[in-house]
Amino acid sequence: IFFWLAFVFANVLEISGSCSNGEPRLFKQAQSQYFGMLQICNSAQIWEAVCDFSWHCNEAIVACKQLGYTNSIPEYSSDFGPWDSIGFGPYSSCPTSYSSLFECSVYASSYLNSYTYCNPNRDTVGIKCNNYSIADNCPTGDVKLADGNTASEGRVEYCHNGRWSALCTSYTLSQITASRICSQLGYTQPNYAGIFTDGRFGTNINKPHVRRISCSRDHFNVHDCSVSTTGCLIDCINQYGIKCYDYEGCHEGNVRLVNGTVEKEGRLEICNNGIWGGICSYGFSPTNGYVACKQMGYDNGAIIYSNSEYSDGDGPIIYSYVSCIGHEDGLADCQKQGYDDIYSCPRTRITGLLCYDDCESGDVRLVGGNNEGEGTIEICNNHIWGLISDAGWNDSDAEVVCRQLGYQTQGELITIELFFYTCDRKSHKMFYNLKFQVYVKS
């Protein structure tokens, strides 16, 4: 509110004054030499604002040229603040080859006179004409990884016109493009890359001006790829990070479960071209889960987790849209999209599995005892073994368990050293929200 009031008060002082018809200016606060509201002097020598409707980077570039900034990479903002009147724009076409906004095409005057499109209390333009010199002195087309823990990972930056630019996550970075970045950095085997959008490698304080790099299978490195720049700086919340990989030597087609609390659950990973990587959950069916678990020795199917419940890891995403029939010996035998065919899969969508146990609901067993007649009670629910809370348990309950297991003698509830058990295993949470283990001796 204070800023708005100060801005209005300043407007009263600055709205009129000596100016020449068609003269542009940036009406700005003292702290910024290059940033302010774009205004143009009208024929009555009154400063008027420019309408922000359909204002884009092209218009900002031309406006900065008109203001005298010949080597500018502008920033611009809509809804910049109130002014007494809007008298110029909105512009429908403005090629960057122009040197003045007066050369640009404008919409019909009904737009300028409409508060829907050009409200002087709201719809003004703010621009910043950054008069950059070639400060980084890097060759156009070079890439680097910045602020990673190792040389093989970091925030990806591309050099354009002598200035490093990060890549903003609001634009797509394909897996092929990421792998070609790694190729250019010397990681050619297996030529996979992991893409990260969570800002884990920090932010380049200089706003990016490269919109997108697009590579295809035919390209060997980024020098061969198509690069799209905006001509303006981009507001960017997160910037892309990349991890490149060296050959690990795992056995081709093997699968494993990672980051679970027991061996039959976790993030599903597969070995491809000598490196472990995740599988996108897009299209991942129960049949796929059955084949994956069968490959690991569990023949009873699986619960599928689609949203990176076992974390996303730091490996590449190897497959997407896996489609198994059920008779396959392993996931590698199923139809799927391979690495180069995956256009986009967020790391929040990496597949996890909990392979079913070979049991039926209601089965009980004793585990961890010194002999088969004693141990911790586990009960099967929906083909998964889980624990039972000790709340309310007594010798009668223990006796029932023993009879179900085929023992005719009375059961004894062992009460020594009952301890708190934190249930972080998904199978436990599913059934009983368990907290204690109960020991039974027959």
N, C-alpha and C positions, 0 to 999 in steps of 0.2 A: 504494500500500500504506500509506504514512504517513497519507494522508487517511482511509483506511478505519479504521485503528487508532485515530486520533484521534476519529473519529466514534463508534466502539464505546465508547471510554473515556468520552466525553461522555454516551453513552446511559446508562451505569451510574449516573452522577450525577443524570441528569434523568428517569429512567424513572418514578420515584414522586415525590410531593411534593404540596403543597397545590393542589388544583384542584377545580372544581365539575363535577358530572355533566353531560355534554353540552357543556362548554366547549371551544372549538377553540383551536389555537395553531399557529404556524409555528415548528418547532424548527430553529434556524438558527445559522450561524456569525456572529460579531460584525460581519463586514465588510458584511453585507447586512441592511438594516432590513426589507425586504419579502419576502425569499426564504428558503424553508426547507421541511422536511418537514412535511406536513399531519398533525396529530395531534388526537385528540379524547379528552377525559377520560371514563373509563367510570364506572360506578356505584360501583366500589371505589376511586375517586379515583386511578386509574392511567392514565397517558398511553398511548394505543395509536395505532398508525399506521392509515392508510386504504388499502384495497386498490386497486391501480391497474388491475385488470382492467376493461375497457370504460370507462375514464376518458376523458372528452372535454372540450371547451371549456365546454359547458354546466355540468358539475360544477364546473369551476374558477371560473366566474363566480359561482355560488351560494356556493361556499366562501369566496370573497373577500368577498361580501356578509355572510356569517355572521361573518367576522373583523372586520367594520367598515369595509371599503373600499367606499364607495358609488359611486365614479367610476372603477372599475378596468378596465384592459384587461390581463387576466392572461397569464402564461406558465405552462406546466405541463410536468412531466417524469415519465415512468414510470421504473421501476427505480431509484429515487432513492437507495437505500441500505438497510442493515440496521437493524432495530429489534427489540425484545424480542418484540413481538406485534402482530398486525393484528387489530383488533376492529371495524372499520366498513367498510361497503360489501360487495361491489361494487354499483354502482348501475346499474340497467337503464334508468331514465328520470328525467330531472331538468330540467324546463323552467326557463329563465332567469328566469321570473317568481317563482320560489321565493326565499325569503330564508334558508333553512337546508337543509342536507343531510338533516336528519331528515324533511323533507317529501318527499324523493325516494323513488322505488320502488327496491327492492333485489332482487338475484337470490336464489334459494333459499340457505338457510344452508349447504348442501353446498359451494357455491362458496367461501364465506368460510373454511370448515374444510379446504379442499383446498390442498395445497402446489403443485399444478399451477397454480392460479389466483392464490392469495394467499399466497405464500411470504414470511415476514417478513424473510428474508435478502436479498430481492430486490425484491418487488412492492409497493413503497411509492410514495407520490405526493409529488412536490415541486412547489410552486407559488410564483409571484412575483406579488404583487398590485401592479401598477404604478398608482399613484394619479395618473393624468394629469389635468392641467388643459389647457385649449385654448391650447397654446403657440404654434402657428403662425398662428392667426387667419386661416386661409384659408377661402374659401367652399366648402362641400360641392359637389362636382361639377367643380371646377376641375382642370385637368391642367397639367403642366409637364414639360419635358425638362431634366435636370440633368447637369452634368459632361461635356457634349459639347464637341468642338472648335469647333463652330459652333452657331448658334441652332436649326438644323434637325435636330439629333440629340442624343441623350443618354439617360440613364436615365429611364424614364417613371414619373411619380409622380402619384397621384390624391389629392385632398383629401377626407377623410371626417371629419365631426364636428370640423372645425377642425384636423385633423392630417394632414400629408402622409404618404402610404404608398406605398412602391414596390410593384411587382407581382412576385411570386415566380414563377420559371420552373417550379416544380413544378405550377403550374396553367396551363391552356391559354390562350394569347392568340391569337385568330384574326386573319387578315389584315384582315377587315372591321373588327374592333374597332380594330386599329392604324391603319387609314386614317381612321376617325372621330376618333380622337385627333388625328391631323394636321389634319383638317378644323376641329376646335375651336381649333387653334392657328393657323389661317389659311391652311393649305396645302390649297386646294380643287381645284387643277388640277395634276397629273392625279389627285389624291386616292389616291395609292399610298403605302405605307409599307414600309420594310424592318424586319424583326424580328430582334433579336440576343439570343442567350441565353448568350453566352460571357463576360459580365461586363466587357466592354470599357469600359463607362462607370462602373465602380466600384460601390460598395454604399452605400446609405443606412444609417448605423450604427444608426438607429432601426428595429427590426424591423417588418415590414409587418403590417397588420391587415386589409387588403382582399384577399380571396381571388381574385376574378375579376370582370372587366368583360365583358359580353356584348352586342354590338351586332348588328343585322341590316341588310339593305339599306335598310330603311325609315327607319333612323335617320340623322340628319344629323350629329349630334355626340354626345359622351359623355353630355351632360345627358339625352338621350333613352333611354339604354341601361340595361340591368339591371346592378346592382352587387351582388355578394355579399360580405359581410363575415363574419368569423369570431367577432368579439367577443373574440378572444384574439390575441396576437402570434404570428407564424409564424416558425419557424426556417427560414432561407432561405439556400441556398448561393449561388445566382446570382439576379440581378434583371434583368427585361427592359429592353432598350434598343430604341429606335426611331429610325429616320431618315426624315424627311419630304422630299419632293422638289418641285422646281419644274419647270415645262415646259422641256424641253431642245431641242425642235424637230427631233428626228430624223425620218427618213422612215418613215411607218407601214408595219409589216410587214417592214422590213429586218432582216437577221440579221448578226451579226459574231462573230468569235472573239477573245477577249481573254486576255492574260496567257500566251500560248504563246511558244515560242522561235522559231517560224517562222510565217508568215502563215496556214498551213492547219491550225493547231491552237490550242486554247485553250478558255476557258470560253465556252459558247454563250449569246449574248444576243440578244434580239429587241426591236425598237422597238414600243411600244404606247402609244397616247395621248400621244405626244411624249416618251417617256422610255425609256431602255434598262434592261432587267431580265433576270434569269436565268430558266432553265427547270428545274423540278423533274425529277429523273431517274426518278421513279415512272412506270413504264409506258413509258419511252423506249426504242423498239425500233430495230433496225438500219434498218428502213424509214424511220423518222423521221430517222435520221442521214443516210441517202441523200438525202432531200428537202432537208435543211438544207444539206448540202454542194453539192448541185446548184444550189441557190439562189445560192450563192457562187461558182459556176463550176467546181466539182469534181464530175465525173460518175461517180465510181467507188466511192461508198459511204464508210464511215467506221468507225473504232474509236470506241466509246462509253466514256466514263469517267463513272461514276455517283456518285462520292463526293467531289466538289469538288476533284479533283486539281489544277485550275488556280486554286484558291482560291475562296472564295464571293463575293468582291467586296463592294460595299456598296450594290448596287441592290436593288430589290424582286424578288420571285419572281413573274413575270408569268403563266406557264402551268404546268400540271401535267397528267399523264396525257394527253399528246399522242398522237394516233393517226392516222397517215398511211397511205394506201393505196399511194402511190408515184408516182402520176401528177400530184400537185399541183405547182404552180409554186413554192410556198413554205410554210413552216410555218404561216403565218397562215391558209392555206386548209384545214388539217387540223382534225379534231375535237380538242377539248381542253377542259380546265377553265380558265376564265379566273380573273383575280385574285380576284374576290369568291367564287368557288366553291371556292377552295383553303382547306380547313379547317386543315391543318397540313402543312408540309414543312420539315424541319430544314435549316439552311444547310449541313450536311455532305452534302446530297444534291442539289447543283446540277450539271447536266449539262456535261460537257466533250466535245469532239470532236477527233479527228485524222483529217482527210479523206485518203482514199487518193490516191496518185499514179497517173497513167496509165502504168503499167509492169507487167511480169510478173516473177515471181521468177526471179532469175538474170541479168536484164538489167544491163548496166554502162554508165556514161557518164562523161565528163570534164567538170568544171565549173570555172569561175573562171580558165581559162587565157587567154592572149592570142589564141589561135585554137582551132579545134575539135579540133585534134590534141594538145592538152595541157591539163592541169588536175588537179584533185583527183578521185580515183576514187570513184564512188558505185555501190553495187550495190542492186538492187531485191530486197526480200524481202517477200512477202505484200502487194504493191502499195504499198510504201513505200520511198523512197530512203534509204539509210543509208551511213555511212562504213565504212572497213576499217582495222584497226590495221596499223601498219608493221612489227610484230614478225615477223621471219623473211623479210621481203620482199627480193627481189633482182631482177636484170635479167631473169631467166627468167620471173618472175611478171609483170613489166611487159610482156614480149613476148606472153604469153598474152592479156592485156587488149587489147593493140593488135590482135592477130589477131581477137579477138572483135568489135572495133569496125570491122573491115574493112581495117585497115592491114597491108600485107605487109612493111613494113620492121621492123627490130628496135626494140624499145622501150628507152628509157634511164631508169633509176631516178635521179631528181634527189634528191640527198642534202643540198643546201645548205639550211640554216635549217629543218630539220625541227623542229617545235615541239609542245609539249604542248597538247592540245586537250581542254578539259573538256566532257564529254558530258552536258549537262542536257536535251537534247531527247529526248522519250520514244521517238521512232522509233529513235534511236541505241541507247538502252539496251536496246531490245527484242531486238536481234540479237547484237551483238558486244561489248558493254561497251567501246566504242572509246575510245582515248586519243590517237591520233595521226592526222594526215592524211598521205597519201602522194601525191606528185606524179609524174605520168607524162608524158613527152614522146615523141611518136612520130616 
